[in-house]
Amino acid sequence: MASIPGFYTAGVDLMLSSFEDVSPKVIEINSYPMLGIAVFPTYGPTTTPSKDYFRAVVARDQFMNDTSNSYEIENSDTYLKTYFKFDRRRTALYEKFYVELSEIYVNQ
């Protein structure tokens, strides 16, 4: 999602022949993902995407803002590291492709 301006989260639908597939195909990208659909997947263990997503949002918000009444977020360091890694990647992609994008959208 780092390469799409304005996206911070999204759902990515993939088509693959098996879990060992080294070149899966992206079918679509959803700006409003269905977080609940991965709770009980067809294959693999149950997950908690909504819980993880909201913990990450709260951890980032508490880090970036002066919050006198903050929540204790388990693994907040992991959420913050992941967010800042994403943010660095997004910034690098934006700087790399900004000229190309501005030429496409501004010169129409």
C-alpha positions in Angstrom: 0.0 0.0 0.0 3.0 2.2 0.4 3.0 2.9 -3.3 -0.6 4.2 -3.5 -0.9 7.9 -2.4 -3.3 8.3 0.5 -3.5 4.6 1.4 -2.5 3.6 4.9 -4.4 0.4 5.0 -6.2 -1.8 2.5 -7.2 -5.3 1.8 -5.4 -7.2 -1.0 -7.1 -10.1 -2.7 -4.6 -12.6 -4.1 -5.0 -15.6 -6.4 -2.4 -18.3 -5.9 -2.1 -22.0 -6.8 -0.8 -23.0 -3.4 0.8 -21.5 -0.3 4.1 -22.3 -1.8 3.3 -20.2 -5.0 6.2 -17.8 -5.6 4.3 -15.5 -7.9 0.7 -14.9 -6.7 -1.5 -12.5 -8.7 -3.2 -9.5 -7.2 -6.9 -9.5 -8.1 -7.9 -6.3 -6.4 -7.1 -3.8 -3.7 -9.8 -2.6 -1.4 -9.6 0.7 0.4 -12.1 -0.5 3.0 -11.0 -4.1 3.8 -13.2 -6.7 5.4 -11.1 -7.2 8.5 -13.5 -9.8 9.9 -13.2 -12.2 7.0 -9.7 -13.4 8.1 -10.8 -14.2 11.7 -11.7 -17.8 10.6 -9.9 -18.4 7.4 -10.5 -21.5 5.2 -6.9 -22.6 5.9 -4.6 -21.7 8.7 -5.1 -20.5 12.3 -7.7 -18.0 13.4 -6.4 -14.4 13.5 -7.5 -11.0 15.0 -7.0 -8.5 12.3 -9.4 -5.9 13.7 -7.8 -6.1 17.1 -4.3 -5.8 15.7 -5.3 -2.9 13.4 -6.9 -0.9 16.2 -4.0 -1.5 18.6 -1.6 -0.3 15.9 -3.7 2.9 15.4 -3.9 3.6 19.1 -0.2 2.9 19.6 0.8 5.3 16.8 -1.6 8.0 18.0 -0.3 7.8 21.5 3.3 8.0 20.3 2.7 11.0 18.0 0.4 13.0 20.3 0.7 14.1 23.9 -1.8 11.7 25.5 -2.1 12.1 29.3 -4.7 9.3 29.6 -3.1 6.6 27.5 -3.9 2.9 27.0 -1.5 0.1 27.7 -1.0 -1.5 24.3 0.7 -4.9 24.3 3.5 -5.1 21.6 3.2 -1.3 21.0 6.9 -1.2 20.0 6.3 -3.8 17.3 3.3 -1.8 16.0 5.4 1.4 15.9 8.4 -0.2 14.2 6.1 -1.6 11.5 4.4 1.7 11.0 7.6 3.7 10.7 9.0 1.1 8.3 5.9 1.5 6.2 6.1 5.3 6.4 9.8 5.3 5.3 8.9 3.0 2.4 5.9 5.2 1.4 8.0 8.4 1.6 10.7 6.8 -0.6 8.2 5.7 -3.2 6.5 9.1 -3.2 9.8 10.9 -3.7 10.9 8.4 -6.4 7.7 8.6 -8.4 6.3 12.1 -7.6 7.6 13.7 -10.8 6.1 10.9 -12.9 2.7 11.2 -11.1 2.6 14.9 -11.3 3.3 14.8 -15.0 0.4 12.4 -15.4 -2.2 14.2 -13.3 -1.1 17.9 -13.8 -0.6 17.9 -17.5 -4.0 16.4 -18.5 
